[in-house]
Amino acid sequence: MQNKLRRFGLRTLRKMRFLPSKHYVHYHYEYFSGKKLDLKNPMEFNAKIEWYKVFFRPKILNQLVDKYAVRAYVEDKIGASYLNELIGVYTDGKDIPFDDLPNKFVIKATHTSSYNLIVKDKSQLEFKKVIPLLNKWLKKNQYYRMGQEWAYKDVQPRLVVEKFLKEEDKNTLVDYKFYCFDGVPKFIDVHIDREEDHKQGCFDLEFNLLPFGKSLNYKSISEGIMKPTNLKEMIEVSKKLSENFPFVRVDLYSVNGRTVFGEMTFYPSDARKEFYPKKYNEIIGNYFKLPSLDSNERVITNFP
C-alpha cells in the first residue's frame, strides 16, 4: 500500500512541470526508474541526464535542439552537403503551400520531439485534419510537455518541410544514433523497420552488436545487420558535431551511401528509458563526465 501511495504521489508531482528544476527532476527520475536521485553525485546515465537538465545550460543548446536553427551549426561545422533538402519553414500550418509540394515530403515541428508527419502520397492527405493538427503542435512546449528538458524551453515553434528520404532497398530509413561523450562516439543506437516491426540494438564503432539495449519496450535486433558503407564518415561527422559537449546524441541517416544529418539530442528519451541489462546504466554513465560548477555558478552557461 505504501509503495502504491508513493507511486501515486510521484505521478502527481511529475505533472507539476512548473516546479523548480532542482526539485522536479527528483520526482521525474524516481517515477521512471524507481530509484532516488542524488544530484550531488549521479552515477547512472539517466541520473546524469537529469543533472544536465538542471545545471548545463549554454545558450547554444537552444539552437542545437531547434530542427531549423541547427542547420546553420551543421553547415558551419561540416558543410551544407550533409543537410536534407529544405522545402520551407512556416509558423502557421495554413501557410504551407500543399498544392506546390512534391507528392512525398516530411513535416517536422522544430521545437519539440516526435512531432513528425511523413507523407508518401499527397493525394491521400486530408488537409482539413492536417492543418489543425500542425497548429496544435505549434502550441506545445517540450519543456512543459515532457520532463523539463531545458534546451527546448525557449525554442521558437515552427514547422519545417523537408525532402522525403528513401533508401533503395528499405521501406523506412535506418536510424543511427551516435552516443558521444566529449566529442568521442562510444556506441551507436540503431533502429530499424520503424513502420513495419520496430527493432533496436546497440553496436560498437566496428558495427558489432553489443550485449546491451535501450529499453525493454523495444524488440531487439538479435543478429548483426549490414554495416553502412559510409560508417567511417558518419563516425567522423558525429565527432565534429559533438565536439566539446560532455554528452550529446548525434542522429544520422545513411541514404544510399550518403550521410544525412538528422538531429542532436541532449536528453535521450527524456531520461525515461533505461539500458538493459541494468549494469550498463552505470557503465554508460561512466562515459559521461559532468563538468564542474564554479563556486559562484548556479548553472553552466559557457560553451565551450
Secondary structure as GFF3:
##gff-version 3
##sequence-region A 1 304
A	DSSP	alpha_helix	2	14	.	.	.	ID=ss1
A	DSSP	alpha_helix	21	33	.	.	.	ID=ss2
A	DSSP	alpha_helix	45	55	.	.	.	ID=ss3
A	DSSP	alpha_helix	60	64	.	.	.	ID=ss4
A	DSSP	alpha_helix	70	77	.	.	.	ID=ss5
A	DSSP	three_ten_helix	80	82	.	.	.	ID=ss6
A	DSSP	beta_strand	86	90	.	.	.	ID=ss7
A	DSSP	three_ten_helix	93	95	.	.	.	ID=ss8
A	DSSP	three_ten_helix	98	100	.	.	.	ID=ss9
A	DSSP	beta_strand	105	109	.	.	.	ID=ss10
A	DSSP	beta_strand	116	119	.	.	.	ID=ss11
A	DSSP	three_ten_helix	122	124	.	.	.	ID=ss12
A	DSSP	alpha_helix	127	138	.	.	.	ID=ss13
A	DSSP	alpha_helix	142	145	.	.	.	ID=ss14
A	DSSP	three_ten_helix	150	152	.	.	.	ID=ss15
A	DSSP	beta_strand	159	163	.	.	.	ID=ss16
A	DSSP	beta_strand	175	181	.	.	.	ID=ss17
A	DSSP	beta_strand	184	192	.	.	.	ID=ss18
A	DSSP	beta_strand	199	203	.	.	.	ID=ss19
A	DSSP	beta_strand	213	214	.	.	.	ID=ss20
A	DSSP	beta_strand	219	220	.	.	.	ID=ss21
A	DSSP	alpha_helix	231	242	.	.	.	ID=ss22
A	DSSP	beta_strand	248	255	.	.	.	ID=ss23
A	DSSP	beta_strand	258	265	.	.	.	ID=ss24
A	DSSP	three_ten_helix	268	271	.	.	.	ID=ss25
A	DSSP	beta_strand	275	276	.	.	.	ID=ss26
A	DSSP	alpha_helix	279	287	.	.	.	ID=ss27
###
